[in-house]
Amino acid sequence: MANTPHGGVLKRQLCDLELIINGGFSPLEGFMDQQDYNSVVETMRLADRTLFPIPITLDISEVERKELEISPGRRLTLRDPRDDQALAILTVKDVYRPDKAKEAEKVMGADDIAHPSVAYLRNRAKDLYVGGSVQAIQLPTYHDYVSLRCECMSTAARSNQPQPEHAVTPSELRTHFKKMAWRKVVAFQTRNPMHRAHRELTVRAARQRLANVLIHPVVGMTKPGDVDHYTRVRVYQALMPKYPNGMAHLALLPLAMRMAGPREAVWHAIIRKNYGATHFIVGRDHAGPGKNSHGEDFYGPYDAQVLVTEFKDELAIEMVPFQMMTYIPSLEEYQPVDEVPKGVATLNISGTELRHRLKTGAAIPEWFSYGEVVKALRESYPARTKQGFVLFLTGLYNSGKDSIARALQVTLNQQGGRSVSLLLGETVRSELSSELGFSAEDRHKNIQRIAFVSAELSRAGAAVIAAPIAPYERSRAAAREHILSSAGPGGNFFLIHVATPLEVAEKADRKGVYARARRGEIKGFTGIDDVYEPPKAADLTVDISQQTIPEIVHSIVLLLETNGLI
């Protein structure tokens, strides 16, 4: 939100707003007020008892509320932050403070920041929610995949048949299905690249239901670290001609996923019904975020299928349960894993193994994927030794982190193969953040600026050495999340704690900065009258009172070598 009476929405809010105004989130007609929000969190239903399992909220800060004078009855223009275009008018119904702990527990299943949506809720979502109805002005404008967003990408594209318009909105897509006489449509949700197994799965589902297939990938926000949507859409385009002519249709969904497992599967079913699908494939661990802080899965493998089945009558869309497909070399075909006779040899490549092969340049067999798909992936995944990375050194003032960073810069320049960028705390302060003070919020903002610059450099293949004090755990976590989600193949982040004790750092302080802080001449000084929160999960911990600079640099080089980056 910004200058009254206008508000610039953020990426998640932009995705949500688009699906509110285009009907993808029907029956929602705006951002949830407190009554609907509380009901959805507690019961997966709106206040009128309509099934809707995910809270759709517009968050603002207390400062924004006061500056914009946001109160019931106020009308705000919601703008696209990319081009400042007015998208909708929000009529405020209420402003309320959510219970974020309850929202995390009820919606995501745990208040655990290992869950990306809980991390978002805790580290990025603001303190207040605004509820109210939305009046549409226009849909957001896109400059990527314009032909896909404007016209159909169906298997008819292999022929010279005229292409029907691509349906940006649910009503347009339903009209397209009607024109094509598609009475039954099986929707396939994905946030990952598709390979032979996915093609076989969707064709099998279509064959069993005598239906057509809607490939409906998410191109809004997915899990941090996922393959970027530009690469994925090129993969889907390469895959579409592999379907029988006229069977499948590709449409892009501007959804901000929450990775909420069972609840999310129900949400996805509602969205696909709105887009005209009659059937919806729900897979193993559908929309699961991976492991929690204890190394266990957040959700059971089939919890999503169980919950969707529970609401099947209300959803009015038939679930197609997804059984994992496996390759049988002796038959040279894919079959559902539960249909393979005992003792028959099978082959499979996990997502982790695929990412490893992409990063290392190892071969990806023809039985697993199509050559055109692999080519599209390889274009976006340079060899591991060509990928950028960020070494984030954190520690007290005069802990030795700057000396380590400078020595490391020389060593990596000597290594060659990449440009090396050094972002020292004092340099960044003077060049990027000179207007910021040393309050907790200003310190946090400074670290996020460093994260932004680091991600941009790393995405371009640079080695980035950042060495701020970074005293707060939430700031470091937010920096890590931004780099992992924004740096593409350069999303290689290593947190290095320079754990030199305070007494050692203070004793070696020839400039007398600690002495000035102790005399009260410098306020809010980390380690004296402001806290330094030691990292809970550093990739490497070093200490110049116990190790020499060359030893520390060597340990960092070994960390990079272990990860295949040098």
C-alpha positions in Angstrom: 0.0 0.0 0.0 1.2 3.6 -0.7 0.2 7.2 -1.1 -3.4 7.9 -0.3 -5.8 7.1 -1.8 -3.9 4.5 -3.7 -2.3 1.2 -2.6 0.4 -0.8 -4.4 -0.2 -4.5 -3.8 2.6 -7.0 -3.4 3.2 -10.2 -5.5 1.0 -12.5 -3.4 -1.6 -9.9 -3.1 -1.5 -9.2 -6.8 -2.0 -12.9 -7.6 -4.9 -13.1 -5.1 -6.5 -9.9 -6.5 -6.4 -11.1 -10.1 -8.1 -14.4 -9.1 -10.7 -12.4 -7.1 -11.6 -10.1 -10.0 -11.5 -12.8 -12.7 -13.6 -15.3 -10.8 -11.0 -17.9 -10.1 -11.7 -17.5 -6.4 -15.5 -17.5 -6.8 -17.6 -17.1 -4.6 -15.2 -14.5 -3.1 -15.9 -10.9 -4.1 -13.1 -9.3 -2.1 -10.5 -9.8 0.6 -11.9 -11.6 3.6 -13.3 -9.5 6.5 -12.7 -10.7 10.1 -15.8 -12.8 10.2 -15.0 -14.7 7.1 -11.3 -15.0 8.0 -12.0 -16.4 11.4 -14.6 -18.9 10.0 -12.2 -20.0 7.3 -9.3 -20.5 9.7 -11.4 -22.5 12.1 -13.8 -24.4 9.8 -12.6 -24.1 6.2 -15.9 -22.3 5.5 -16.9 -18.7 4.9 -19.3 -17.2 7.4 -22.2 -18.2 5.2 -21.0 -21.8 5.5 -19.7 -22.0 1.8 -16.7 -24.2 1.5 -13.5 -22.2 1.1 -10.4 -23.6 3.0 -7.7 -20.9 2.5 -7.8 -17.3 4.0 -7.5 -14.7 1.3 -6.3 -11.5 3.0 -4.8 -8.1 2.3 -2.2 -7.2 4.9 -1.1 -3.7 5.9 1.1 -2.1 8.6 -0.1 0.1 11.4 1.8 3.0 9.7 0.0 2.4 6.4 -3.4 2.3 8.2 -2.7 5.7 9.8 -1.1 7.3 6.7 -3.9 6.2 4.4 -6.6 6.7 7.0 -7.9 3.2 6.3 -11.2 2.6 8.1 -14.6 1.1 7.4 -16.2 2.8 4.4 -12.9 4.1 3.0 -12.4 3.4 -0.8 -8.9 2.6 -1.9 -7.5 2.1 -5.4 -5.4 -1.0 -5.6 -2.5 -0.7 -8.1 -0.2 -3.0 -9.8 3.3 -2.4 -8.3 5.0 -3.2 -11.6 3.4 -0.4 -13.6 1.2 1.6 -11.2 -1.9 0.7 -13.2 -5.2 0.8 -11.3 -6.6 -2.7 -11.0 -9.5 -2.4 -8.6 -11.4 -0.3 -6.0 -11.5 -1.8 -2.5 -14.3 -0.7 -0.2 -13.1 -1.3 3.3 -15.4 -3.2 5.6 -13.0 -3.7 8.5 -9.4 -3.6 9.7 -8.4 -6.3 12.1 -5.4 -7.9 13.7 -5.1 -11.7 12.9 -4.0 -14.4 15.2 -1.0 -15.5 13.1 -0.1 -18.4 15.4 -3.6 -19.8 15.0 -3.6 -19.2 11.3 -0.4 -21.2 11.0 -1.6 -24.0 13.1 -5.0 -24.4 11.5 -4.3 -23.7 7.9 -0.7 -25.0 7.5 -0.9 -27.6 10.2 1.9 -26.2 12.4 3.4 -22.9 13.5 6.8 -23.9 12.0 8.9 -21.5 9.9 10.3 -24.5 8.0 6.9 -24.2 6.2 7.3 -21.5 3.5 3.9 -20.0 4.2 4.5 -19.8 7.9 7.8 -18.2 7.2 6.0 -15.7 4.9 3.4 -15.1 7.6 6.0 -14.6 10.3 8.6 -12.6 8.4 6.8 -10.8 5.6 3.1 -10.5 6.2 2.2 -7.2 8.0 0.4 -6.9 11.3 -3.1 -5.9 10.1 -5.6 -7.3 7.6 -8.1 -5.2 5.6 -11.4 -6.8 4.6 -13.7 -5.5 2.0 -15.3 -6.0 -1.4 -13.4 -5.3 -4.7 -14.7 -3.6 -7.8 -12.6 -4.6 -10.9 -11.1 -2.0 -13.2 -8.8 -4.2 -15.3 -6.7 -7.3 -15.1 -2.9 -7.1 -14.7 -0.9 -6.7 -17.9 1.8 -9.3 -18.6 4.8 -9.2 -20.9 5.9 -12.8 -20.7 4.4 -15.6 -22.9 2.0 -13.1 -24.4 0.9 -15.6 -27.1 0.0 -18.1 -24.3 -1.8 -15.6 -22.2 -3.7 -14.3 -25.3 -4.3 -17.4 -27.3 -4.8 -21.1 -26.9 -1.8 -23.4 -26.8 -3.5 -26.7 -27.5 -2.3 -29.8 -29.4 -4.1 -28.4 -32.4 -1.0 -26.1 -32.7 0.8 -29.0 -34.4 -1.5 -28.6 -37.3 -2.4 -25.5 -39.3 -5.8 -25.3 -37.6 -7.0 -21.9 -36.5 -6.1 -21.3 -32.8 -9.0 -20.4 -30.5 -8.3 -17.6 -28.0 -6.5 -18.6 -24.8 -8.7 -18.2 -21.9 -7.2 -15.8 -19.3 -10.3 -15.8 -17.1 -12.4 -18.8 -16.0 -15.4 -17.7 -18.0 -13.3 -17.5 -21.2 -11.8 -20.9 -20.6 -15.2 -22.4 -20.0 -16.3 -20.8 -23.2 -13.3 -22.3 -25.0 -14.2 -25.8 -23.7 -17.8 -25.3 -24.9 -16.6 -24.2 -28.4 -14.4 -27.3 -28.6 -17.2 -29.5 -27.3 -15.2 -30.7 -24.4 -17.8 -32.0 -22.0 -15.3 -33.7 -19.6 -12.0 -32.0 -18.7 -9.4 -33.5 -16.4 -7.3 -30.7 -14.9 -3.6 -31.3 -13.9 -2.1 -28.9 -11.3 1.7 -28.6 -11.4 4.4 -26.3 -10.1 7.2 -28.5 -11.5 8.5 -29.4 -15.0 6.6 -32.2 -16.7 8.2 -35.4 -18.0 7.1 -38.7 -19.6 5.5 -40.0 -16.4 3.3 -36.9 -16.2 2.3 -37.2 -19.8 1.4 -40.9 -19.3 -0.5 -40.1 -16.1 -2.6 -37.4 -17.7 -3.3 -39.4 -20.9 -4.3 -42.4 -18.7 -6.7 -40.2 -16.7 -8.2 -38.8 -19.9 -8.6 -42.3 -21.4 -10.3 -43.7 -18.3 -12.7 -40.7 -18.0 -13.2 -40.3 -21.8 -12.1 -36.7 -21.3 -9.7 -34.0 -22.5 -6.8 -32.7 -20.5 -6.2 -29.2 -19.1 -2.5 -28.7 -18.2 -2.9 -25.9 -15.6 0.5 -24.9 -14.2 0.9 -22.3 -11.5 2.9 -19.3 -12.7 2.3 -17.0 -9.7 4.2 -17.9 -6.5 5.3 -21.5 -5.7 7.7 -23.0 -3.2 11.1 -21.1 -2.8 13.7 -22.9 -4.8 11.3 -24.3 -7.4 12.2 -24.1 -11.1 11.2 -20.6 -12.3 8.0 -20.3 -14.3 9.8 -19.0 -17.4 11.7 -22.3 -17.7 8.7 -24.4 -16.8 6.5 -22.8 -19.4 9.1 -23.5 -22.1 9.1 -27.1 -20.8 5.2 -27.3 -21.1 5.4 -25.9 -24.6 7.9 -28.6 -25.6 5.7 -31.3 -24.1 2.3 -30.3 -25.6 3.0 -31.8 -29.1 3.6 -35.2 -27.4 -0.1 -35.4 -26.6 -2.5 -36.9 -29.3 -3.8 -34.1 -31.5 -6.7 -32.2 -29.9 -6.5 -33.9 -26.5 -4.8 -31.3 -24.3 -4.8 -27.6 -23.6 -2.3 -25.5 -21.8 -3.4 -22.5 -19.7 -1.4 -20.5 -17.1 -2.7 -20.0 -13.6 -1.6 -16.8 -11.7 -1.9 -18.4 -8.3 0.1 -17.7 -5.2 0.4 -21.2 -3.6 0.4 -21.6 0.1 1.8 -25.2 0.1 -1.0 -26.1 2.6 -1.3 -29.7 1.6 -4.8 -31.1 2.2 -6.5 -27.7 2.5 -4.7 -26.5 -0.6 -5.9 -29.5 -2.5 -9.5 -28.6 -1.7 -8.8 -25.0 -2.7 -7.2 -26.2 -6.0 -10.3 -28.2 -6.8 -12.6 -25.2 -6.2 -10.4 -23.1 -8.5 -10.3 -25.7 -11.3 -14.1 -26.1 -11.1 -14.3 -22.4 -11.6 -12.1 -22.7 -14.6 -14.4 -25.3 -16.2 -12.8 -28.6 -15.3 -15.0 -31.6 -14.4 -12.2 -33.7 -13.0 -9.1 -32.9 -11.0 -6.0 -34.9 -10.4 -4.8 -35.0 -6.8 -1.4 -36.5 -6.3 0.7 -38.0 -3.6 1.6 -35.3 -1.0 -0.3 -32.7 -3.1 1.0 -29.2 -2.5 3.3 -30.5 0.3 6.1 -28.2 1.4 8.5 -31.0 2.4 10.0 -31.5 5.8 9.3 -29.7 9.0 11.9 -28.5 11.6 12.1 -32.1 12.9 12.8 -33.6 9.6 9.4 -35.1 9.2 6.8 -34.5 6.4 4.3 -31.8 7.2 1.5 -34.0 5.8 0.8 -37.6 5.2 1.2 -38.8 1.6 -2.5 -39.2 0.9 -4.0 -36.7 3.4 -5.0 -34.4 0.5 -6.9 -37.2 -1.3 -8.7 -38.0 1.9 -9.8 -34.4 2.5 -10.9 -33.8 -1.1 -13.0 -37.1 -0.9 -14.6 -35.8 2.3 -16.0 -32.8 0.4 -16.6 -34.4 -2.9 -20.4 -33.7 -3.0 -19.9 -30.0 -2.2 -17.0 -29.6 -4.6 -19.0 -30.8 -7.6 -15.7 -31.9 -9.3 -14.5 -35.5 -9.5 -11.1 -36.2 -8.0 -8.8 -38.4 -10.0 -6.3 -39.9 -7.4 -2.8 -39.8 -8.7 -0.8 -42.9 -8.2 3.0 -42.5 -8.8 4.0 -43.7 -12.2 7.1 -45.9 -12.6 9.0 -47.1 -15.7 9.2 -50.8 -16.5 12.3 -51.4 -18.7 11.2 -54.8 -19.9 7.9 -53.4 -21.3 9.4 -49.9 -22.2 6.4 -48.2 -20.7 5.1 -46.4 -17.6 2.6 -48.0 -15.2 1.1 -47.0 -11.8 3.3 -48.3 -9.1 0.5 -50.2 -7.5 -0.2 -52.1 -10.7 3.3 -53.4 -11.2 3.6 -57.1 -10.3 5.9 -58.0 -7.5 9.5 -58.7 -8.5 9.3 -56.7 -11.8 12.3 -54.4 -12.2 11.4 -50.7 -12.3 13.3 -47.4 -12.8 12.6 -43.9 -11.5 14.4 -40.6 -11.0 13.4 -38.5 -8.0 13.0 -34.8 -8.2 16.1 -34.5 -6.0 18.1 -36.7 -8.3 16.9 -34.8 -11.4 18.0 -31.5 -9.9 21.3 -33.0 -9.1 21.7 -34.2 -12.7 20.8 -30.8 -14.0 23.2 -29.0 -11.7 26.1 -31.4 -12.4 25.4 -31.9 -16.1 24.9 -35.7 -15.6 22.9 -37.5 -18.3 19.1 -37.6 -18.1 17.9 -40.8 -19.8 15.4 -40.8 -22.7 13.0 -43.1 -20.8 12.6 -40.4 -18.2 12.0 -37.3 -20.3 11.8 -36.0 -23.8 14.9 -34.5 -25.5 13.1 -31.2 -26.1 12.2 -31.0 -22.4 15.7 -31.7 -21.3 17.1 -29.1 -23.7 14.7 -26.5 -22.3 15.8 -27.3 -18.7 19.5 -27.4 -19.6 19.3 -23.9 -21.0 18.2 -22.6 -17.6 20.5 -24.7 -15.5 24.2 -24.0 -16.2 26.8 -26.4 -14.9 27.3 -26.3 -11.1 30.7 -24.7 -11.6 29.1 -21.8 -13.5 26.3 -21.1 -11.0 26.4 -18.1 -8.8 26.4 -18.3 -5.0 26.2 -16.1 -1.9 28.5 -16.4 1.1 26.7 -14.5 3.9 29.1 -13.8 6.8 27.5 -12.6 10.0 29.1 -11.7 13.3 29.9 -8.9 15.8 31.7 -5.7 14.8 35.4 -6.4 14.6 34.8 -10.2 14.7 37.1 -10.6 11.7 34.4 -11.1 9.2 35.6 -8.2 7.0 39.2 -9.6 7.0 37.8 -13.0 6.1 35.7 -11.6 3.4 38.6 -9.6 1.8 40.9 -12.7 1.9 38.1 -14.8 0.5 37.6 -12.4 -2.4 41.3 -12.6 -3.3 41.2 -16.4 -3.2 38.1 -16.7 -5.4 39.5 -14.2 -7.9 42.6 -16.4 -8.0 40.3 -19.4 -8.6 38.8 -17.7 -11.6 35.6 -18.7 -13.5 33.3 -16.1 -12.0 33.2 -12.5 -11.2 33.5 -11.9 -7.4 31.5 -9.2 -5.6 32.2 -8.0 -2.1 29.5 -6.4 0.0 31.0 -5.2 3.3 28.6 -3.9 5.9 30.1 -0.4 6.1 30.3 -0.1 2.3 26.7 -1.0 1.9 25.7 1.4 4.6 27.4 4.3 2.9 26.4 3.4 -0.7 23.0 1.8 -0.4 21.5 2.6 3.0 22.9 6.0 4.0 19.5 7.3 5.0 18.9 4.4 7.4 19.6 4.5 11.1 20.2 1.6 13.5 16.8 0.8 14.8 15.7 -2.8 14.6 13.5 -2.0 11.5 16.2 -0.1 9.7 18.7 -2.9 10.4 16.3 -5.4 8.9 15.7 -3.2 5.9 19.4 -2.9 5.3 19.8 -6.7 5.3 17.0 -7.1 2.8 18.7 -4.6 0.5 21.9 -6.7 0.7 19.8 -9.8 -0.1 18.3 -8.1 -3.1 21.6 -7.1 -4.6 23.1 -10.5 -3.7 20.3 -12.3 -5.5 20.7 -10.2 -8.6 24.4 -10.8 -8.8 24.2 -14.5 -8.0 21.5 -15.1 -10.6 23.9 -13.7 -13.2 26.6 -16.2 -12.1 28.6 -14.1 -9.7 30.2 -15.2 -6.4 28.9 -12.8 -3.8 30.5 -12.3 -0.4 28.3 -10.3 1.9 29.6 -9.4 5.4 27.1 -7.3 7.4 26.7 -7.7 11.2 23.1 -8.9 10.6 22.3 -9.3 14.3 18.7 -10.7 14.0 17.6 -14.2 13.1 14.5 -13.0 11.2 16.5 -10.7 9.0 19.0 -13.5 8.1 16.1 -15.9 7.5 14.3 -13.4 5.2 17.6 -12.8 3.3 18.0 -16.5 2.8 14.5 -16.9 1.6 14.8 -14.1 -0.9 18.0 -15.4 -2.4 16.7 -19.0 -2.6 13.5 -17.8 -4.3 14.8 -15.1 -6.5 18.3 -16.0 -7.7 17.3 -18.8 -10.0 20.2 -21.3 -10.5 22.3 -18.9 -8.5 20.2 -19.6 -5.4 23.1 -21.2 -3.5 23.2 -19.6 -0.1 25.7 -20.3 2.7 25.4 -18.7 6.1 28.8 -18.4 7.9 28.8 -17.4 11.5 31.9 -15.6 12.5 31.6 -16.5 16.2 34.5 -14.6 17.6 33.7 -13.8 21.3 32.8 -10.3 22.3 35.8 -9.9 24.6 38.1 -10.8 21.7 36.5 -8.4 19.3 36.5 -5.7 21.9 40.1 -6.2 22.9 41.3 -6.0 19.3 39.3 -2.8 18.6 42.0 -0.3 17.8 39.4 2.4 16.8 37.9 2.4 20.2 34.3 1.9 18.9 33.4 -0.5 21.7 34.8 1.9 24.3 32.6 4.7 22.9 29.6 2.4 23.0 30.2 1.5 26.6 30.5 5.2 27.5 27.1 5.7 26.0 28.4 7.8 23.1 27.0 5.3 20.6 23.5 4.0 21.2 22.0 0.6 20.0 25.5 -0.9 19.5 25.3 -4.7 18.8 26.8 -6.7 21.7 26.7 -3.8 24.1 23.2 -2.4 24.4 21.6 -4.3 21.4 21.3 -8.0 21.1 23.2 -10.3 18.6 21.1 -13.4 18.0 23.5 -16.3 17.1 22.4 -18.2 14.0 20.5 -21.4 14.8 21.6 -23.3 11.7 24.7 -21.8 10.2 26.3 -23.8 7.3 29.7 -23.1 8.9 30.9 -21.6 12.2 34.4 -20.0 12.5 36.3 -18.1 15.1 39.4 -16.0 14.5 40.5 -16.5 18.2 40.8 -20.2 17.4 41.6 -20.2 13.7 43.8 -18.2 11.3 42.3 -16.3 8.4 43.9 -18.7 5.9 42.4 -21.7 7.8 39.0 -20.1 7.8 39.2 -19.2 4.1 40.2 -22.8 3.3 37.3 -24.2 5.3 34.9 -22.0 3.2 36.6 -23.1 0.0 36.1 -26.7 1.1 32.4 -25.9 1.7 32.0 -24.7 -1.8 33.9 -27.7 -3.2 31.7 -30.1 -1.3 28.7 -28.5 -2.9 30.2 -28.8 -6.4 30.5 -25.0 -6.9 34.3 -25.0 -7.4 
